Amino acid sequence: MPSTLPPSAKPSHQLLYLIYGKQDVYRREAKFSMLTALARLKPGESLCIRVMTDRPQDFIGWPVETIELDEQTLIQWQGDNGYLHRRKACAIAQGLTLADTTLFVDTDTLFLKSPHRVFELIGSGQYVMDEFEYDWSYVCKRPDYLKLGQHLHAHGISASNSFKLYNSGLCGVRASDCALLKTAIGLIDEWTQGSFDIHTIEQVAISFAMRGKKVREARKFVHHYYAEKRFFHAMQAHFFSLHGETFSPELVARCLEVPQVKPVPSAWQRLLIKWKLRNQRKHLKRVGRDLLYGSAAPENPYYEVCRQGWWESASREIRDWDEAEQNKFFGSSQAGWPQQLPRPMKSADEQAIVDYLHQRRT
């Protein structure tokens, strides 16, 4: 596994990213995340960023150190059971050897504060994860968790003897935590034998390996937008189309011009939309809210390119309806605004929304 690093380069702290494949959207995610990390540094602070990737050429000119991953390494990291996110745990384990303290960062993460505020939370026997999601006792009865529950029962875990599950969008560990990652990888292999019903097993495995230890949440310092990608992908594509991907201090400064939250109408507009939809059935309320939220998005050049994310949510909901319900919604003309819904605040959006829904319907 070739590396651009000299053998002796071992800093005290590092941000670690894993990115592979040729999809532009993930490259832009990673680069934008790095820009936010650099933009949040305080005067006098420095940052070591390392990127494990099969495409080091994508980061030429960026202030990062790349560790090239060949195809054999990626296959090996995926394991015999074909669990894709096993690679994440393997990347963290490999990264432990490169710095005293490692903060692994999912590419769909924005820094709201200096990364050093997160590094300060990592210590001996004290870890950092993105955020607490739920307790095992809360999900253990769900159908998709039953098989995993059988494995955990063998380790003495039950609803009454539970543990906390964390999102691993960020994972902060120290060089002395090799055994913890080895345990997590072993659990991933155990729990993915045959087949698996959930696709966040690496989060469960890392959380399980950390049980009984102190885990700090990083959510005050970052925004992990995994559930809102459609909005941020559009904004990031617009950002790099305007400014290019060549690294510069100006690019770092400009990244702060991009909103760090999805477009949401003002409190007054949200209340008005809720009132207008008050008599609708639940499924129509959801669709109406998403369509009207997209139209009432705050004025911002970046929101202008991503407000369709709301309409996409409505479109997915409509596609889940049966044909009769869809035909009733669109009406006989199939061209005008749905009669059941209040009209958007921007009249120009009416036809744009209708056209979008019909396009996504086919």
C-alpha positions in Angstrom: 0.0 0.0 0.0 2.1 2.9 -1.3 2.1 6.1 0.8 3.3 9.7 0.1 4.4 9.9 3.8 8.0 9.6 4.9 8.4 6.8 7.5 9.1 9.2 10.3 6.2 11.5 9.8 4.0 10.9 12.9 2.2 14.0 14.1 0.4 14.3 17.4 -3.0 14.7 15.7 -4.5 13.9 12.3 -7.8 14.1 10.5 -8.3 10.9 8.5 -10.5 10.5 5.5 -11.3 7.4 3.4 -12.5 7.9 -0.2 -12.5 5.5 -3.1 -14.2 5.2 -6.5 -14.7 7.6 -9.3 -17.9 9.3 -8.2 -17.6 13.1 -8.3 -20.0 13.6 -5.5 -17.9 11.9 -2.9 -14.7 13.7 -4.0 -16.6 17.0 -3.6 -17.9 15.9 -0.2 -14.4 15.1 1.0 -12.8 18.3 -0.3 -15.6 20.5 1.0 -15.3 18.8 4.4 -11.6 19.5 4.4 -12.2 23.2 3.5 -14.5 23.6 6.5 -11.9 22.0 8.8 -9.2 24.4 7.6 -11.6 27.4 7.6 -12.4 26.8 11.3 -8.8 26.8 12.5 -7.8 29.5 15.0 -4.7 31.6 14.5 -1.6 29.6 15.3 -3.4 26.2 14.8 -2.2 23.8 12.2 -3.8 20.6 10.9 -2.5 17.3 9.5 -5.0 15.9 7.0 -4.5 12.4 5.6 -6.6 10.8 2.9 -6.7 7.1 2.2 -7.7 6.8 -1.4 -7.4 4.9 -4.6 -7.2 8.2 -6.5 -4.4 10.3 -5.0 -4.3 12.3 -8.2 -7.6 13.9 -7.2 -5.9 15.7 -4.3 -2.7 17.0 -6.0 -2.1 20.6 -4.8 -4.3 20.2 -1.7 -2.6 20.4 1.8 -3.2 16.8 2.5 -1.0 13.7 2.7 -2.4 10.8 0.6 -2.1 7.1 1.3 -2.7 5.2 -1.9 -5.0 2.2 -1.7 -4.7 -0.4 -4.4 -7.5 -2.7 -5.4 -6.1 -5.6 -3.5 -6.2 -3.6 -0.2 -9.8 -2.5 -0.8 -10.9 -6.1 -1.5 -9.0 -7.3 1.6 -10.6 -4.6 3.8 -14.1 -5.5 2.6 -13.5 -8.9 4.1 -14.8 -12.4 3.1 -18.4 -11.5 3.9 -18.5 -8.6 1.4 -19.5 -6.0 4.0 -18.5 -2.7 2.4 -18.3 -0.6 5.5 -15.7 -3.0 7.0 -13.3 -0.8 5.1 -14.0 2.1 7.4 -12.9 0.1 10.5 -9.8 -1.1 8.7 -8.9 2.4 7.6 -9.2 3.6 11.2 -7.1 0.7 12.4 -4.4 1.4 9.8 -4.5 5.1 10.6 -3.8 4.5 14.3 -0.2 3.8 13.3 0.3 7.2 11.7 -0.4 9.6 14.6 -0.8 9.7 18.4 -4.5 10.8 18.0 -6.7 10.1 15.1 -10.1 11.6 14.2 -11.7 9.7 11.4 -14.1 11.8 9.5 -16.9 10.7 7.1 -16.8 12.8 4.0 -20.3 14.0 4.5 -19.3 16.1 7.5 -19.0 19.9 7.9 -16.9 21.4 10.7 -18.6 24.1 12.7 -15.7 24.7 15.1 -12.0 24.1 15.0 -11.1 20.3 14.7 -8.9 20.9 17.7 -12.0 21.3 19.9 -12.8 17.7 19.0 -9.2 16.5 19.5 -9.3 17.9 23.0 -12.1 15.4 23.8 -10.0 12.3 23.0 -7.9 10.9 25.7 -6.8 7.6 27.3 -9.9 5.5 27.7 -12.0 8.3 26.3 -13.3 8.3 22.8 -15.2 10.6 20.4 -18.1 9.5 18.2 -20.4 11.7 16.1 -23.5 11.4 18.2 -25.5 9.1 20.4 -28.3 7.5 18.3 -30.2 5.0 20.5 -29.9 2.4 23.2 -29.8 -1.2 22.1 -32.9 -1.9 24.3 -34.8 0.6 22.0 -34.1 -1.2 18.7 -33.5 -4.8 19.7 -37.1 -5.9 18.9 -37.1 -4.4 15.4 -37.3 -7.1 12.7 -34.1 -6.0 11.0 -32.2 -6.1 14.3 -33.3 -9.6 15.4 -30.4 -11.5 13.7 -27.9 -9.1 15.2 -29.6 -9.5 18.5 -28.9 -13.3 18.4 -25.2 -12.5 18.0 -25.2 -9.9 20.8 -27.0 -12.4 23.1 -24.0 -14.6 22.9 -22.0 -11.7 24.3 -24.4 -11.3 27.2 -26.3 -8.4 25.7 -30.1 -8.2 26.1 -32.8 -5.5 26.5 -32.1 -5.4 30.2 -28.3 -5.5 29.8 -27.9 -3.0 27.0 -25.4 -0.6 25.6 -25.3 2.8 23.8 -25.1 2.9 20.0 -23.3 5.8 18.4 -23.1 7.2 14.9 -19.6 6.7 13.6 -19.5 9.7 11.3 -16.7 10.8 13.5 -14.5 8.4 15.4 -11.7 9.7 17.7 -9.2 7.2 19.0 -5.5 7.0 20.1 -2.6 5.1 18.8 -2.9 2.8 21.8 -6.4 1.7 20.7 -5.3 -1.0 18.3 -7.0 -3.7 20.3 -10.3 -1.9 20.3 -10.3 -1.7 16.5 -9.2 -5.3 16.2 -12.2 -6.3 18.4 -14.6 -4.2 16.2 -13.3 -5.8 13.0 -13.7 -9.2 14.5 -17.3 -8.5 15.5 -18.0 -7.2 12.0 -16.8 -10.5 10.6 -18.8 -12.5 13.1 -22.0 -10.5 12.5 -21.9 -10.5 8.7 -21.6 -14.2 8.2 -24.2 -15.6 5.8 -26.3 -12.4 5.4 -27.0 -9.2 7.3 -30.2 -7.1 7.6 -28.7 -3.8 8.6 -26.0 -1.7 6.9 -24.5 0.1 9.9 -23.0 -2.9 11.5 -19.6 -1.2 11.8 -21.2 1.5 14.0 -22.7 -1.2 16.3 -19.4 -3.0 16.4 -17.3 0.1 17.3 -20.0 1.1 19.9 -19.9 -2.4 21.4 -16.1 -2.3 21.6 -16.3 1.0 23.4 -19.0 0.0 25.9 -18.1 0.7 29.5 -15.7 3.5 28.3 -16.3 7.2 28.2 -17.6 8.4 24.8 -17.9 12.1 24.0 -20.2 13.4 21.2 -18.9 15.7 18.5 -22.3 17.0 17.3 -21.6 20.5 18.8 -18.6 20.9 16.6 -19.7 19.3 13.3 -22.7 18.7 11.1 -22.9 15.2 9.7 -25.5 15.6 7.0 -25.9 11.9 6.1 -29.7 12.3 6.0 -29.7 15.5 4.0 -27.2 14.7 1.2 -29.5 15.8 -1.6 -29.3 19.4 -0.4 -25.6 19.6 0.3 -24.6 17.7 -2.9 -26.4 20.4 -4.9 -24.8 23.2 -3.0 -21.3 21.7 -3.2 -21.6 21.1 -6.9 -22.6 24.7 -7.4 -19.7 25.9 -5.2 -17.0 24.0 -7.1 -18.6 24.9 -10.5 -18.2 28.6 -9.5 -14.7 28.4 -7.9 -13.1 25.2 -9.2 -11.3 22.5 -7.3 -7.8 24.0 -7.3 -6.8 24.6 -3.7 -6.1 28.1 -2.5 -6.6 30.2 0.7 -9.4 32.0 -1.1 -11.2 28.6 -1.6 -11.0 28.0 2.2 -12.5 31.4 2.9 -15.2 31.0 0.3 -16.5 27.7 1.7 -18.0 29.7 4.6 -20.3 31.4 2.2 -22.2 28.1 1.7 -25.0 27.5 4.2 -24.3 24.8 6.8 -28.0 23.7 7.1 -30.6 22.7 4.5 -33.0 25.4 3.4 -35.9 25.8 5.9 -38.6 28.5 5.7 -38.8 31.0 8.5 -40.8 30.1 11.6 -43.7 32.3 10.5 -43.8 30.6 7.1 -43.6 27.1 8.6 -46.5 28.0 10.9 -48.5 29.3 7.9 -47.8 26.2 5.9 -48.9 24.0 8.8 -52.1 26.0 9.1 -52.9 25.7 5.4 -52.4 21.9 5.6 -54.3 21.4 8.8 -57.3 19.6 7.2 -55.3 17.3 5.0 -54.8 13.6 5.5 -51.4 12.7 7.0 -49.8 11.5 3.7 -51.0 14.7 1.9 -49.7 16.8 4.7 -46.2 15.4 4.2 -46.2 15.9 0.5 -47.7 19.4 0.8 -45.2 20.5 3.4 -42.2 19.4 1.3 -43.5 21.1 -1.8 -44.3 24.3 0.0 -41.0 24.3 2.0 -39.1 24.1 -1.3 -41.0 27.1 -2.6 -40.6 29.1 0.6 -36.8 28.5 1.0 -34.9 31.5 2.1 -33.3 33.7 -0.5 -29.7 32.5 -1.1 -27.9 31.5 -4.3 -27.0 28.2 -2.8 -30.5 27.5 -1.6 -31.8 28.3 -5.1 -29.9 25.3 -6.5 -30.9 22.8 -3.7 -34.5 23.6 -2.9 -35.6 20.8 -5.3 -34.4 18.5 -2.5 -37.7 19.2 -0.8 -39.6 18.4 -4.0 -37.7 15.1 -4.3 -38.8 14.1 -0.9 -42.4 14.7 -1.9 -41.9 12.9 -5.2 -40.6 9.8 -3.3 -43.7 9.9 -1.1 -46.0 10.1 -4.1 -44.3 7.2 -5.8 -45.1 5.0 -2.8 -48.8 5.6 -3.3 -51.0 3.2 -5.4 -51.9 4.3 -8.9 -55.5 5.3 -8.0 -54.1 7.7 -5.2 -51.6 9.2 -7.6 -54.2 9.8 -10.3 -56.5 11.4 -7.8 -53.6 13.7 -6.7 -52.6 14.8 -10.1 -56.2 15.2 -11.4 -57.6 14.5 -14.8 -55.7 17.2 -16.6 -52.4 15.9 -15.2 -51.0 19.4 -15.9 -52.4 21.8 -13.3 -51.7 22.3 -9.6 -53.1 19.5 -7.4 -56.5 20.7 -6.1 -56.1 19.2 -2.7 -53.1 21.4 -1.8 -52.7 25.1 -1.2 -50.7 26.9 -3.8 -47.0 27.8 -3.2 -46.1 31.3 -2.1 -44.1 31.9 -5.3 -46.6 31.6 -8.2 -43.8 30.9 -10.6 -43.1 27.7 -8.8 -46.5 26.1 -9.5 -45.6 24.9 -13.0 -42.0 24.2 -12.0 -43.2 21.9 -9.2 -45.8 20.1 -11.4 -43.3 19.6 -14.2 -40.8 18.2 -11.7 -43.2 15.8 -10.1 -44.3 14.5 -13.5 -40.7 14.1 -14.6 -39.9 12.1 -11.5 -43.1 10.0 -11.8 -42.1 8.5 -15.1 
